[in-house]
Amino acid sequence: MTKIVFMGTPQFSVPILESLVEKGYEVVAVVTQPDRPVGRKKTVLPTPVKEAALRLGLKVLQPEKISQSPEMAEIIALAPDLIVTAAFGQFLPEKLLQVPKHGAINVHASLLPKYRGGAPVHYSIMKGEKETGVTIMEMIKKMDAGGIYAQRAIPITKTDDVGILFDKLSVVGEALLIETLPGILSGEITPTPQDESLVTFSPNITREEEIIDWTKTAEEIDWQVRGMRPWPVAYTTYEGARWKISAVTPLEETTTATPGTIIFRDKKQLKIACGQGTVLTIDQLQPAGKGLQEMSVFLNGSGQKVAVDQKVGDHETK
């Protein structure tokens, strides 16, 4: 029986772990990030992968940093045949990658060599890609640069956001790994080197990238909003107050107003001028210190003073 050490952290990773166990692979340990405080109350919660591993009766390791840690020594002592990672969230040291006789493979949520890095799902939406997918790849010291064992693409729809796409890709990744793994272990499937000339990167989202740039087109802003929903959430400001923007709709109409200008409002709708004469409506927002609201609720409540010809985001810099 193949002994596997599985490494993952978010919900994306859970079906992959569950399927490995279901298919009879011996998961000798599950490595995940330490429990972290979550939400406004800073309640310390286990990762989704830890919860799944405990439910399955598996050994759990949670190193703050895996390199040179006691947990790494424990993994080495387990002598796994294979390491499988899926959104683990830490780099693996070369010493660890060399331990399993079948190496280490990663379930990566992009069509490599596009979007190496920690936020491939966010970037695939934010850049307006028509499709994304999952890559099963060998792990080497360089980030997401190993050879490709298998890939599977899916379309990105106009209603997809990060949460929805993560769920879709988790299903795709689980199926593709289980289909590919026997061939990898037998040597029938070998990795194909990535084309370095096609490499793009998707580093973790910065605070500056969360700010809406109203000089972009309405469609591009929609990509940004969906590419940051449900986390970390795009935002703009209005008269010094921050609005987190959770949903917008690009419109067919055009305008000559300066980008960022409120060009229409009534009790249900707020239209804002964007780049290249495009227009969008904000559908959902979260004013500072309040919960998520439909725009009609906001306009008839705390947003009553919002007026046409005023600007949003006018004091922000990128």
C-alpha positions in Angstrom: 0.0 0.0 0.0 1.3 3.5 -0.9 2.1 5.6 2.1 1.2 9.2 1.6 1.7 12.4 3.6 -1.0 14.9 2.7 -0.5 18.6 3.0 -3.4 21.1 2.7 -5.2 23.8 4.6 -8.5 25.2 3.2 -11.8 23.6 2.1 -10.4 23.3 -1.4 -8.1 20.5 -0.1 -10.7 18.5 1.8 -12.3 16.5 -1.0 -8.8 15.6 -2.2 -7.8 14.2 1.2 -11.1 12.4 1.6 -10.8 10.7 -1.8 -7.3 9.5 -1.2 -8.5 7.7 2.0 -11.6 6.4 0.2 -9.5 4.9 -2.6 -7.4 3.0 -0.1 -4.2 5.0 0.0 -2.5 4.9 3.4 -2.4 8.5 4.6 0.1 8.3 7.4 -0.1 12.0 8.3 -1.9 15.2 7.4 0.1 18.4 7.6 -1.9 21.7 7.8 -1.4 25.2 9.0 -1.7 26.0 12.7 -5.1 27.0 14.2 -5.7 30.7 13.6 -8.0 33.4 15.1 -10.9 34.0 12.7 -13.5 36.8 12.4 -14.1 39.9 14.5 -14.2 37.9 17.7 -10.8 36.3 16.8 -12.1 32.9 17.7 -9.3 30.3 17.2 -10.5 27.7 14.8 -8.9 24.6 13.2 -8.4 24.5 9.4 -10.9 22.7 7.3 -8.3 20.0 6.5 -7.6 19.5 10.2 -11.3 19.0 10.9 -11.5 16.5 8.1 -8.3 14.6 9.2 -9.6 14.3 12.7 -12.9 13.0 11.5 -11.1 10.4 9.4 -8.9 9.4 12.4 -5.7 10.6 10.8 -2.5 11.9 12.4 -2.3 15.7 12.2 0.8 17.9 12.2 0.6 21.7 12.3 4.1 23.3 12.0 4.3 27.1 12.2 7.1 26.8 9.6 7.9 23.3 8.3 11.5 23.9 7.5 13.8 22.4 10.3 10.7 21.8 12.5 10.1 18.8 14.7 7.1 18.0 12.4 9.5 17.8 9.4 11.6 15.3 11.3 8.5 13.3 12.1 7.5 13.3 8.4 10.9 12.0 7.4 10.8 9.3 10.0 7.4 8.1 8.6 9.2 7.4 5.3 6.3 8.2 3.0 6.2 6.9 -0.6 4.7 10.1 -1.8 3.8 13.6 -0.6 0.6 15.2 -2.0 0.0 18.9 -1.5 -3.1 20.9 -2.2 -3.2 24.6 -1.2 -1.0 23.9 1.9 0.4 27.5 2.1 4.0 26.9 2.9 7.1 26.2 0.8 8.6 22.7 1.2 12.3 22.5 1.8 14.3 20.5 -0.8 15.4 18.1 1.9 11.8 17.1 2.4 11.0 16.9 -1.3 13.8 14.3 -1.7 12.4 11.9 1.0 9.6 10.1 -0.8 10.6 7.5 -3.4 7.9 8.8 -5.7 8.6 12.5 -4.9 6.0 15.1 -4.2 3.1 16.2 -6.3 0.9 19.3 -6.1 -2.7 19.9 -7.0 -2.4 23.5 -8.3 -5.5 25.6 -9.1 -4.4 27.0 -12.5 -3.4 25.9 -15.9 0.3 26.2 -15.5 2.6 27.8 -16.5 -0.1 30.5 -16.1 -0.5 31.9 -12.6 2.3 30.4 -10.5 1.9 31.5 -6.9 -0.5 31.8 -4.0 -3.6 33.4 -5.6 -4.2 31.7 -9.0 -8.0 31.6 -8.6 -8.2 35.3 -7.8 -6.0 36.3 -10.7 -7.7 34.2 -13.3 -10.9 36.1 -12.6 -9.3 39.5 -12.1 -7.5 39.2 -15.4 -10.7 38.3 -17.3 -9.6 34.8 -18.3 -12.2 32.7 -20.1 -11.0 29.5 -18.6 -8.9 28.1 -15.7 -8.3 24.7 -14.4 -6.2 22.3 -12.3 -2.6 21.1 -12.9 -1.2 18.0 -11.3 2.6 18.8 -11.1 5.8 17.5 -9.7 7.2 19.7 -6.9 10.7 21.1 -7.1 12.5 23.7 -5.1 11.4 26.5 -7.5 7.8 27.6 -6.8 5.2 25.9 -9.1 7.9 25.3 -11.7 7.9 21.5 -11.8 6.8 19.3 -14.7 3.2 18.7 -15.5 1.6 15.3 -15.1 -2.0 16.3 -16.1 -4.3 19.3 -16.6 -8.0 19.8 -16.9 -9.6 23.1 -17.9 -13.1 24.5 -17.0 -14.7 27.7 -18.2 -15.0 30.8 -16.1 -18.6 32.1 -16.2 -19.8 35.7 -15.6 -21.2 34.6 -12.2 -18.1 32.9 -10.9 -16.3 34.4 -8.0 -13.4 33.1 -6.0 -15.5 31.0 -3.6 -17.5 29.4 -6.4 -14.5 28.7 -8.5 -12.6 27.2 -5.6 -15.4 24.8 -5.1 -15.5 23.9 -8.8 -11.7 23.4 -9.0 -11.7 21.3 -5.8 -14.0 18.8 -7.5 -11.9 18.9 -10.7 -8.6 18.5 -8.8 -9.9 15.6 -6.7 -11.1 13.7 -9.8 -7.9 14.5 -11.8 -5.6 13.4 -9.0 -7.3 10.1 -8.5 -7.3 9.4 -12.2 -3.7 10.3 -12.6 -2.1 8.9 -9.4 -1.9 5.2 -10.5 0.0 6.2 -13.6 2.4 8.5 -11.7 3.1 5.7 -9.2 3.7 3.1 -11.9 5.9 5.4 -14.0 3.5 5.2 -16.9 2.8 9.0 -16.6 5.9 11.2 -16.6 6.0 15.0 -16.2 6.3 17.3 -19.1 8.5 20.4 -18.5 6.7 23.8 -18.4 7.2 26.3 -21.2 9.1 29.1 -19.3 8.3 31.6 -22.0 4.6 31.4 -21.0 5.0 31.8 -17.2 2.8 34.4 -15.4 2.6 34.9 -11.6 -0.2 35.3 -9.1 1.3 36.6 -5.8 -0.8 37.0 -2.7 -3.2 39.9 -3.0 -1.9 43.2 -1.5 -4.0 45.8 0.2 -3.4 48.2 -2.7 -4.9 45.7 -5.1 -8.2 45.7 -3.2 -8.8 49.4 -4.1 -11.1 49.9 -7.0 -9.6 52.0 -9.8 -12.5 53.7 -11.4 -10.5 54.6 -14.5 -10.8 50.9 -15.4 -13.8 49.8 -17.5 -17.0 48.6 -15.9 -16.2 45.0 -17.0 -12.7 45.2 -15.6 -14.1 46.4 -12.2 -16.6 43.5 -12.3 -13.6 41.2 -12.8 -11.9 42.7 -9.8 -15.0 42.6 -7.5 -15.7 38.9 -8.4 -11.9 38.1 -8.2 -11.9 39.3 -4.5 -15.3 37.8 -3.4 -15.8 36.5 -0.8 -12.2 37.4 0.3 -10.4 39.8 0.6 -13.2 42.0 -0.9 -12.6 45.1 -3.2 -13.4 48.5 -1.8 -13.7 52.2 -2.5 -14.3 55.3 -0.3 -17.0 57.9 -0.2 -16.5 61.1 1.9 -13.8 59.4 3.9 -15.8 56.3 4.7 -14.9 52.9 3.2 -17.3 50.9 1.2 -16.6 47.2 0.6 -18.1 46.4 -2.8 -19.3 42.8 -3.1 -21.3 42.9 -6.4 -21.6 45.2 -9.4 -23.3 45.0 -12.8 -21.7 46.5 -16.0 -24.3 48.3 -18.0 -24.8 48.8 -21.8 -25.1 52.6 -21.5 -22.2 55.0 -21.8 -21.3 58.4 -20.2 -19.0 61.3 -20.6 -18.7 61.8 -16.9 -15.3 61.6 -15.1 -14.6 58.0 -13.8 -15.8 57.6 -10.2 -18.6 60.1 -10.6 -22.1 59.1 -9.4 -24.3 59.7 -12.5 -27.6 58.4 -11.3 -29.4 57.5 -8.1 -32.9 56.7 -7.0 -34.3 54.6 -4.2 -33.0 51.3 -5.7 -30.0 52.0 -7.9 -26.7 53.8 -7.9 -24.8 54.2 -11.2 -21.2 55.2 -11.4 -19.1 56.3 -14.3 -16.1 54.1 -15.1 -13.2 54.2 -17.6 -13.7 54.6 -21.4 -17.2 55.9 -20.9 -18.5 52.7 -19.3 -21.1 52.6 -16.5 -21.9 50.1 -13.7 -24.3 49.8 -10.9 -23.3 48.7 -7.4 -25.5 45.8 -6.3 -24.2 45.0 -2.9 -21.9 46.8 -0.5 -20.8 46.8 3.1 -20.4 50.3 4.6 -17.8 50.8 7.3 -18.9 49.2 10.6 -22.0 47.6 9.1 -23.1 44.4 7.5 -23.5 43.5 3.8 -26.4 45.3 2.2 -28.3 45.3 -1.0 -28.0 48.7 -2.6 -31.7 49.5 -2.3 -31.4 49.0 1.5 -28.4 51.1 1.7 -29.8 54.0 -0.3 -32.9 54.1 1.9 -30.9 53.9 5.1 -27.4 55.1 5.8 -26.9 56.1 2.1 -29.7 58.6 1.9 -27.2 61.5 1.5 -25.4 60.0 -1.4 -26.0 62.4 -4.4 -25.5 62.6 -8.1 -22.3 64.3 -9.3 -20.4 63.4 -6.2 -17.3 61.1 -6.5 -16.2 57.9 -5.0 -12.6 57.0 -4.3 -11.4 60.5 -5.3 -8.8 60.7 -2.5 -7.3 57.3 -3.0 -4.0 56.6 -4.6 -2.8 53.4 -6.3 
